[in-house]
Amino acid sequence: MAIRIVDVKLTTNYSWQNIRGQADWNAVKNTNVNWQQLLQTTTIGQMVKIEVEVSENTWLSIRDNHLTWQKIKEKFTSWLDIKNY
């Protein structure tokens, strides 16, 4: 089985003060999909903290996440589906 990335968290010290200093609004607008998205921007040369949560999938984790063989059959239609789980 494979290791799967569950979540990624970026922490920077980028603030509204930094945004105000941008020459062009598009520099910020183009890097964020919408207002609900966390601002994932930093200044060149500044530290960025990256936290990655991973899980290792095994046959046991597939069994634990699906109550019956029928559920497994419905979820996985090919070996590729199992590999990418």
SULKA-V734293 format. One record per residue. N is the residue number from 1. RES is the residue in three letters. BURIAL is 1 if it has 9 or more other C-alpha atoms within 8 Angstrom, else 0. Layout:
# SULKA-V734293
N;RES;BURIAL
N;RES;BURIAL
This chain:
# SULKA-V734293
1;MET;0
2;ALA;1
3;ILE;0
4;ARG;1
5;ILE;1
6;VAL;0
7;ASP;0
8;VAL;1
9;LYS;0
10;LEU;1
11;THR;0
12;THR;1
13;ASN;0
14;TYR;1
15;SER;0
16;TRP;0
17;GLN;0
18;ASN;0
19;ILE;1
20;ARG;0
21;GLY;0
22;GLN;1
23;ALA;0
24;ASP;0
25;TRP;0
26;ASN;0
27;ALA;1
28;VAL;1
29;LYS;0
30;ASN;0
31;THR;0
32;ASN;1
33;VAL;0
34;ASN;0
35;TRP;0
36;GLN;0
37;GLN;0
38;LEU;0
39;LEU;0
40;GLN;1
41;THR;0
42;THR;1
43;THR;0
44;ILE;0
45;GLY;0
46;GLN;0
47;MET;0
48;VAL;0
49;LYS;0
50;ILE;0
51;GLU;0
52;VAL;1
53;GLU;0
54;VAL;1
55;SER;0
56;GLU;0
57;ASN;1
58;THR;0
59;TRP;0
60;LEU;0
61;SER;0
62;ILE;1
63;ARG;1
64;ASP;0
65;ASN;0
66;HIS;1
67;LEU;0
68;THR;0
69;TRP;0
70;GLN;0
71;LYS;1
72;ILE;1
73;LYS;0
74;GLU;0
75;LYS;0
76;PHE;1
77;THR;0
78;SER;0
79;TRP;0
80;LEU;0
81;ASP;1
82;ILE;0
83;LYS;0
84;ASN;0
85;TYR;0
